[in-house]
Amino acid sequence: MKNIYFYRTDIGKIGIAESNNSITNVYINEENLPEDARLNETGILKEANRQLQNYLSGKHKVFKLPLAPTGTEFMLRVWEALRSIPYGENRSYEEIAQELGNKKASRAVGLANSRNPIPIFIPCHRVIGKNGKLTGYRAGLHIKEHLLELEKQNMEH
């Protein structure tokens, strides 16, 4: 069974879930408690919230948390590639596909990106369209834009 706890942030209500002391999910502005979770603030959830709050205030650039996303082997490879995108930088779906060894897999990368269960900690917001345009974000493009602007501003300091 997963544990989940909800926190107030400047981008809204964030639910962070964990199982076996690893972060499994992040829910941005979602109200429903997942069926497989119980409301319980554990030590790892407190630490994840601390790092998240510091990130959102510009004091934290790299998350040091045990993550355990669930997905296909390809999705896990995409999510690992997302984690290697440095703070304040962007990549296109095609660049991620090339990094994974298949330049033509940009649509599959986009699908995996959209199914990322741990947004922000796995920075899917750093992936943009090849033309530099912002593309979809499950929590809304305004959140994606906010996160990218936050990182841009804090790169200058």
C-alpha positions in Angstrom: 0.0 0.0 0.0 1.2 3.5 -0.9 1.3 6.4 1.5 0.3 9.8 0.3 0.3 13.3 1.7 -0.9 16.6 0.3 1.1 19.8 0.6 0.2 23.5 -0.3 2.7 25.1 -2.7 2.7 28.2 -4.8 1.7 26.1 -7.8 -1.3 24.6 -5.9 -2.0 21.5 -3.9 0.6 18.7 -4.5 0.1 15.1 -3.5 3.2 13.1 -3.1 3.0 9.3 -2.8 5.5 6.7 -1.7 5.9 3.0 -1.3 8.7 1.2 0.4 10.5 4.5 1.1 10.6 5.6 -2.5 8.6 8.3 -4.3 6.1 6.7 -6.7 3.7 9.5 -7.8 3.2 13.2 -7.7 -0.3 14.6 -8.2 -0.5 18.3 -9.1 -3.9 20.0 -8.2 -5.7 16.6 -8.1 -8.3 16.1 -5.4 -8.9 12.4 -5.5 -7.0 10.1 -3.2 -5.7 7.1 -5.3 -7.5 3.9 -4.4 -4.2 2.1 -3.5 -3.0 4.9 -1.1 -3.7 5.9 2.5 -3.3 9.4 3.9 -0.1 9.1 6.0 2.8 11.5 6.1 6.0 9.5 6.3 9.6 10.6 6.7 10.4 10.3 2.9 7.3 12.4 2.1 8.3 15.1 4.5 11.8 15.1 2.9 10.3 15.2 -0.6 8.1 18.2 0.4 11.1 19.9 1.9 13.1 19.6 -1.3 10.0 20.5 -3.4 9.4 23.7 -1.4 13.1 24.6 -1.7 13.0 24.0 -5.4 9.9 26.2 -5.9 11.5 29.0 -3.9 14.6 28.8 -6.1 17.0 27.4 -3.4 17.2 23.8 -4.7 18.3 22.6 -8.1 18.8 18.9 -7.9 16.5 16.4 -6.2 18.1 13.7 -4.1 15.3 11.3 -3.5 14.7 7.6 -4.2 12.2 7.4 -7.0 10.3 4.3 -8.1 8.1 5.1 -11.1 6.2 2.3 -12.7 6.1 1.9 -16.5 7.3 -0.1 -19.4 11.1 -0.6 -20.0 11.0 2.2 -22.7 9.1 4.6 -20.4 11.7 4.0 -17.6 14.5 4.7 -20.1 12.8 8.0 -21.2 12.2 9.0 -17.6 15.9 8.3 -16.7 16.9 10.5 -19.7 14.6 13.3 -18.4 16.4 13.1 -15.1 19.7 13.9 -16.9 18.5 17.2 -18.3 20.3 19.8 -16.3 18.4 22.4 -14.3 17.4 25.4 -16.4 17.9 23.6 -19.7 15.4 22.1 -22.2 15.5 19.3 -24.7 13.1 18.4 -27.5 11.3 15.1 -27.8 13.5 14.4 -30.8 16.7 15.0 -28.8 15.6 12.6 -26.1 14.7 10.0 -28.8 18.2 10.5 -30.3 19.8 10.1 -26.9 17.9 6.8 -26.6 19.2 5.6 -30.0 16.1 6.1 -32.2 15.7 9.5 -33.7 12.3 8.5 -35.1 10.9 7.6 -31.6 10.0 11.2 -30.7 6.2 10.5 -30.6 6.9 7.5 -28.3 9.1 9.8 -26.1 6.2 12.3 -26.0 3.8 9.6 -24.9 6.2 8.4 -22.2 6.7 12.0 -21.1 2.9 12.5 -20.7 2.7 9.4 -18.6 5.4 10.4 -16.2 4.0 9.5 -12.7 6.5 11.7 -10.8 6.4 15.2 -12.5 8.8 17.8 -11.2 11.1 15.3 -9.5 11.4 13.7 -13.0 11.5 16.9 -14.9 9.2 16.3 -17.9 8.5 20.1 -17.9 12.0 20.5 -19.4 10.9 18.8 -22.7 9.6 21.2 -25.3 8.7 21.0 -29.0 11.4 20.9 -31.6 10.4 24.5 -32.6 10.9 25.7 -29.1 7.2 25.8 -28.3 5.7 24.6 -25.0 3.8 21.4 -25.5 1.3 19.6 -23.3 1.7 19.2 -19.5 -0.8 17.2 -17.5 -1.0 19.9 -14.8 -1.5 22.6 -17.4 0.8 24.6 -19.6 0.7 27.5 -17.1 2.4 25.2 -14.5 5.0 24.1 -17.1 5.7 27.7 -18.0 6.0 28.7 -14.4 8.5 25.9 -13.7 10.6 26.8 -16.8 10.6 30.5 -15.9 11.5 29.7 -12.2 14.5 27.7 -13.4 15.5 30.4 -16.0 15.4 33.1 -13.3 17.5 31.1 -10.9 20.1 30.2 -13.4 20.9 33.9 -13.6 21.7 34.0 -9.8 
